[in-house]
Amino acid sequence: MSYFINPVESEKCVFLSYEGEAPPVELAAARYEANGLLSTNGWKRIVADVTQMQSIPSAQELLEFAKGLSSDVPRGTRVALVVREEQVRHARLVETTSRGRGVFLTYFEDPEQATLWVKQPKLRGSVGQSGGGW
């Protein structure tokens, strides 16, 4: 598996994307690196795209991934999780569970919508994403 981390200064956001298989060790390494960039720069926005992963992560794997993304980052960090259509069922569970733990995580099927959501100055009731809603 490979992953790509793209910190974008002008958007104060870290874009994280994965390709190929997803061994837990590499998922964790990417999360730590992305979280480090957020913490170092004082940013509160991350878009994580898992659409190019070869296998469909289980709900538990996505939940662990989301928990890792939201740990060690400033409180109030927005996490946009971009998934494929066949990952939506698991992503919905991850979103519900994450929000129950106070994490601003929303899933999307469209990377552009995910980016728009993390860039909003305030969270609103409904953001019109492909996935779940507030």
VENSULNOR-V117471 format. One record per residue. PHI is phi in whole degrees, 0 to 359 (none if undefined). Layout:
# VENSULNOR-V117471
phi:PHI
phi:PHI
This chain:
# VENSULNOR-V117471
phi:none
phi:231
phi:223
phi:230
phi:240
phi:233
phi:279
phi:246
phi:304
phi:297
phi:254
phi:49
phi:218
phi:253
phi:254
phi:237
phi:225
phi:240
phi:222
phi:83
phi:284
phi:228
phi:297
phi:306
phi:297
phi:287
phi:300
phi:296
phi:300
phi:295
phi:300
phi:299
phi:295
phi:296
phi:297
phi:298
phi:296
phi:299
phi:296
phi:300
phi:270
phi:71
phi:271
phi:227
phi:220
phi:215
phi:245
phi:248
phi:252
phi:251
phi:291
phi:262
phi:287
phi:290
phi:262
phi:267
phi:298
phi:289
phi:301
phi:296
phi:297
phi:294
phi:295
phi:297
phi:299
phi:295
phi:298
phi:295
phi:296
phi:269
phi:272
phi:61
phi:237
phi:302
phi:302
phi:90
phi:294
phi:267
phi:242
phi:256
phi:256
phi:261
phi:231
phi:276
phi:306
phi:285
phi:262
phi:301
phi:303
phi:290
phi:297
phi:299
phi:296
phi:299
phi:300
phi:298
phi:294
phi:297
phi:295
phi:297
phi:260
phi:85
phi:263
phi:279
phi:243
phi:225
phi:259
phi:218
phi:259
phi:242
phi:300
phi:294
phi:295
phi:299
phi:295
phi:298
phi:296
phi:292
phi:274
phi:299
phi:292
phi:221
phi:285
phi:242
phi:301
phi:225
phi:249
phi:69
phi:278
phi:291
phi:269
phi:287
phi:224
phi:285
